[in-house]
Amino acid sequence: MISRADTSWLAEWWRSIDKLLLAAILFLMLCGMLLSFAASPSVAERIGLDSFHFVKRHAAFLVPALIAFLGTSLLTPKQVRRSALILFGISIMLMIATLFFGAEVKGSRRWISILGFSLQPSEFMKPAFVVITAWLFAENSRRPDIPGNLFAIILFGIVAALLLAQPDFGQTMLIAIVWGALFFLAGMPWLWIGGLGALAVGGLGAAYMFFPHVAGRIDRFVTGEGDNFQVEAGREAIISGGWLGQGPGEGTVKRIIPDSHADFPFAVAAEEFGIIACMLLVALFAFIVIRGLNHALKERDPYIRLASAGLVALFAIQSMINLMVNLQLMPAKGMTLPFISYGGSSLISMGICMGYLMALTRRRPESLGTLPYGFSMRAYVPGE
């Protein structure tokens, strides 16, 4: 127990952090480790690796993800913005380098090898992009002489162009939705919102016309014809689990799902632990989202409010895409489930994302959320 007289940085962090949100995120990481034991051995055995190859790697990736999560949660809002700017600059440079030097996998260049480690730079770009965009929108509302909205639009254009060049339409769609949510929350005129909405619809149509793999996935989803093996197997795994599941390690359908450890861990969880366990897992995701949005709603600083809401939106929408693909509610897309799916870049990136959220939602003297019933602790300024 930390004494109230203790004024160290650790004591201050512990007193100001949202402990329920912290516990929920840590428990979600633990769930990811547990589901790694269920989802990855069959994949490793199928490709001739040690049964626990991906389990060991998941545990190894979880260490830097945890360090990134706790480390970034110690930052002040200003330090969050500065670190996001550095992370964004590095990520953009690596995304450009990936187009020229990255390994081509299934027609896409999304990964680059650095010192023997394979990284997906776009994953690290996402939380940094959200924070910087939120700051630009906030600055525009605070100081109209600064064209923050214009810079935010240009920033989105650069990121979208790099993602489409890989190509990675799924990440482009995710970033576009989060950026659109920030645009809306920043209080932009309805005419702008309507215009950008029409542009988004046009972009979806263009993607269908000019990206054959996007058209193929949409056609297979609509018609049910073509190569839907993995999606169908995922649905079969969910159905076979029933309410209580087949039991840990007893799943059989999971053994034929090619990416059960990365894209379909939710289906594996349903088969082995049942629908009730999956509902509890979804409830855990929902708790994190609602808790984060509640903090954002109480915050009076525009930058912190927008950045918190944007980071929560990134976490929520990415989770929803993965879950909807598993439940056949949208066309297949290789989107990881935060802290659950296998993938080092995704794990560390989401650790940074949630660390930023924890840092921004810490109780501060100037925060509106430090008092009940909406009372503000805003300092008295003579003359106001």
Stockholm file with secondary structure:
# STOCKHOLM 1.0

chainA/1-384         MISRADTSWLAEWWRSIDKLLLAAILFLMLCGMLLSFAASPSVAERIGLDSFHFVKRHAAFLVPALIAFLGTSLLTPKQVRRSALILFGISIMLMIATLFFGAEVKGSRRWISILGFSLQPSEFMKPAFVVITAWLFAENSRRPDIPGNLFAIILFGIVAALLLAQPDFGQTMLIAIVWGALFFLAGMPWLWIGGLGALAVGGLGAAYMFFPHVAGRIDRFVTGEGDNFQVEAGREAIISGGWLGQGPGEGTVKRIIPDSHADFPFAVAAEEFGIIACMLLVALFAFIVIRGLNHALKERDPYIRLASAGLVALFAIQSMINLMVNLQLMPAKGMTLPFISYGGSSLISMGICMGYLMALTRRRPESLGTLPYGFSMRAYVPGE
#=GR chainA/1-384 SS CCCTTCCSHHHHHHHHSCHHHHHHHHHHHHHHHHHHHHHSHHHHHHTTSCTTHHHHHHHHHHHHHHHHHHHHHTSCHHHHHHHHHHHHHHHHHHHHHHHHHSEEETTEEEEEEETTEEECHHHHHHHHHHHHHHHHHHHHHHCTTSCHHHHHHHHHHHHHHHHHHTTCHHHHHHHHHHHHHHHHHTTCCHHHHHHHHHHHHHHHHHHHHHCHHHHHHHHHHHHCCSCCHHHHHHHHHHHHHTTTCSCTTCCSGGGGCTTTTTTCHHHHHHHHHHHHHHHHHHHHHHHHHHHHHHHHHHCCSHHHHHHHHHHHHHHHHHHHHHHHHHTTSSCCCCCCCTTTSCCHHHHHHHHHHHHHHHHHTSCCTTCGGGSGGGCCCCCCCTTC
#=GC SS_cons         CCCTTCCSHHHHHHHHSCHHHHHHHHHHHHHHHHHHHHHSHHHHHHTTSCTTHHHHHHHHHHHHHHHHHHHHHTSCHHHHHHHHHHHHHHHHHHHHHHHHHSEEETTEEEEEEETTEEECHHHHHHHHHHHHHHHHHHHHHHCTTSCHHHHHHHHHHHHHHHHHHTTCHHHHHHHHHHHHHHHHHTTCCHHHHHHHHHHHHHHHHHHHHHCHHHHHHHHHHHHCCSCCHHHHHHHHHHHHHTTTCSCTTCCSGGGGCTTTTTTCHHHHHHHHHHHHHHHHHHHHHHHHHHHHHHHHHHCCSHHHHHHHHHHHHHHHHHHHHHHHHHTTSSCCCCCCCTTTSCCHHHHHHHHHHHHHHHHHTSCCTTCGGGSGGGCCCCCCCTTC
//
